[in-house]
């Protein structure tokens, strides 16, 4: 079955019109155009429907740092392992147990007898604390702005006294801006993540248009949403009229979800945090606000002293792994020798991008399709 006849495209007639529009716009552009998205769900839609095989040769859609599991830094995982080794119950989502680090994974720590639980919500983790008041429980929170208000609400609700949060929550716009400062990455536009944009709105992306003349489109997650976003970007590029446009208007508002943003502002401070494969990102994450420091595991257990080496902080990527290049859109997963030789695969991930269903390497392995990069 060809990509155009794949039912995942939902409406082949619409898809053909959008692809024709993209080709028409880019016929007038005499150079290679590179569009980056920063969302694992977008990558899944693009690779799963074979969209790249339908695009004009001078358009490349590459995957950026849109997987929160992939960019969770080794220092944060090391701290979670350290807590478990001190007899504290660590609760987190399933994908996090399998993420490899130079010091092993959380699953490795659990195999050594430490109390590391898989949960499906913060409520599950709080129930563990309520069920055993004499046991210290830490929820290891990993995600972007999409998950931050959920964590913020739990913090504001004042959890049990034996419960705290180890937060590895990231902000997407600072890392997008950092990527533009890297001289070896040429980008012509961004597709911004619909889930994150539901929370933050589209207004934060104005800086890319005003400061960098970078075309922006916020998109939904159906293949035709992505094609429409690409056609909007292609038009902006052809006309040299960068704008901050919203394809996902039924869900995303310019001002975002103000209730969620208020909760985030109350519970967190913005600070420099480490992204795996990238390094320190100024204003790149959320830190638990001082007013809630008693439920901040970093403060409560003095975790500032538990950190990786300078080499780990710089990249946090195992030797021979190319996840740092994949995360930043500089390499396709197929360009990594470990991917090509099947040394790294979902059953035995060497790098973080092979773990989560939102990881670029995991998606490429699943669909066996070129997924972007140079």
Beta strands, then each sheet from edge to edge (+ up, - down):
strand 1: 33-37
strand 2: 59-63
strand 3: 89-92
strand 4: 116-118
strand 5: 137-143
strand 6: 163-170
strand 7: 189-193
strand 8: 215-219
strand 9: 244-246
strand 10: 268-275
strand 11: 279-288
sheet 1: 2+ 1+ 7+ 8+ 9+
sheet 2: 4+ 3+ 5+ 6+ 11- 10+
end
